[in-house]
Amino acid sequence: MKNNNSENTNPQADPADSSKIEEKSTGTPPGLEEYIDDFLEEFRQAIISINKCLDLLDNKADDIHSLDTLFRNAHNMKGGCNALGFPRLGGFFALIEAAIEPSKKRGLPFTAHTAAAVRKAALTLERAVELLKETRSDSSLDLEEPSKAMKWALEKISAQKA
């Protein structure tokens, strides 16, 4: 799904996008409701792919293909969530994307801290799919604990860079 957000056309992960986690969901824009069921299936497939990539990265932390796939899933889901009126989930995917980016683009190790945070995020995302299916909103989704885990991983990554 294409995101027509003209403010940020740079595909680089921006942890500032995660501020949307605190945003109030305004619901799906008119005319896009028909796409939600297809999006939810895409969302489920992305979670499966994320978990497979994490399993592969457990065995080989520098597996570029898995890092690319992991990053692409987070990036695509961020855009889809934002386009369909789920800004809190879009912000959450921005955190995941930002945690993966240093390993994918700058060659920093994909650490156990990052893997654990992304695994915790994947569990939250599995619950999110069911909530979205029922309510068509991300407003009641509890993202506090997994967001803290992602931010903690980002702090660890920042410490690696220093």
N, C-alpha and C positions, 0 to 999 in steps of 0.2 A: 504494500500500500504506500503510495507516495505522500510524503509530508510536504505541504506547500508553505512551510514556515519560512518566509523570506528573511527573517531576522538572523537566522543561523544556518547558513548553507555549508559551513565547514563541518565535515563529518568527524572531526577530531572530538574525542570524548571531553565533555566539559562538566566537571562536578558541580558547577553552578546551576546546571539544569536540574539538579536534584532538589532545588528549592521548591519545585512544583509538588513535592511530597506533601507540603503543608497547604497547598492550594485546595480550595473547595471545588469539587467536581460540579460542572455546570450541565453535565449530561451530554449525550451524543447530539451533535449538530443535526438540524433537520435535513432529511434526505439521505443520511448515512446509516439509519437504523437497520436497513436491509443487509448491511455488510457485517454486522456484529457476529452473527453465527459463524460466518466464514472466518472472521478474525479470531474467534475463540478456538476454532480448530487449528488455525495457524499458531496461536498462543500455546496450545497443548503440544503441538509438534516442536515448537521452540524449546519448551521445557524438557522434552525427551532428548533433544539434541544437546542442550546445555548439560544435562546429566551424563550423557555419553562422552562428551568432551572432557568433563571433569574426571571421569573414570580413566580416560586415555592419558590425561595430564598427571594423574596419580602415578602412572608408570613412567612417563617421560615428560617432565615439566617444561621442556623447551620444544614441544611438538607444535611447530608453526601452524600446521593445518588446523589443529584443534583450537589453538588460540585465535586464529582467523575466524573459524566457525563460531566460537563462543562470542567474540566481539561482534560479528555480523548479526547474530541472533539478538543480542542486547540492543544493538543499534536499530535494527528493523522493528523490534517490539516497542522501543521507545517512541519511534515515529508513529507507529500504528496506534499506540495508546493515546498519544497526544492528539492525533487526527480524529479519533473517535470519541473524544471527550472524557478520557481517563487520565487526567494530568498527574494525579498522585502516583499511579503506576508508571507513567512516563518518566517522572522524576526518579523513581526507584530504579528503573532500567538505566537511567543516566549514571547513577552511582555504580551499578554493575559494570557498565561500559568504561567508566573512569578507572575502576580497579583493574580491568584487564588491559587497558591501553598501554601502560608502561612495559608490560611483558611483550605485547604484540609489536609495538612500534619502536621501542627503545632498547629492547633486548634485556630488560631487567628480569630476574628470575620470577616465575610464577610460583609464589611461595605457598606453604601450607596455610598461612594466615589468610591469604587471598582465596585459596581453594575452599577453606572452611566457611568463609563469609559468603562466597557464591553458592555453596551448597545450602546454607541456611536460607539464602535468598530464593533458591529454587523451590524449597519447601513452602515458603510463603507464596510463591507464584502458583504452585499447584492449588493452594486454597483459593487464591485470587480468581482463577478460572471459574471455579464453582460459584463464587460470589457474583462474578460478572454475569454468569449465565442466569442466576436467579434475580438479581437486582438491576442489572444494566448500569451499575454505578460503582465507583471505587471509593466512595466517601466513607464507608464503614470499615474498610480494610485496615487492619492494624499493621502499620509498617514501622512502628517505633523501634522494636528490638532488632529486626533484620537491618534496618537503616543504620542503627548504631554499630552493628557488626561490619557493615560495608564501610562506614566512616573510619572505624578502627583500622580496617585493612588499608584504607587510603593513607592513614597516618603512618602505618608501618612502611608502606611503599615510599612515602615522602622521606622517611628516615633513611631508607636504602639509597635514595638519590643523593642525599647530603654527604 
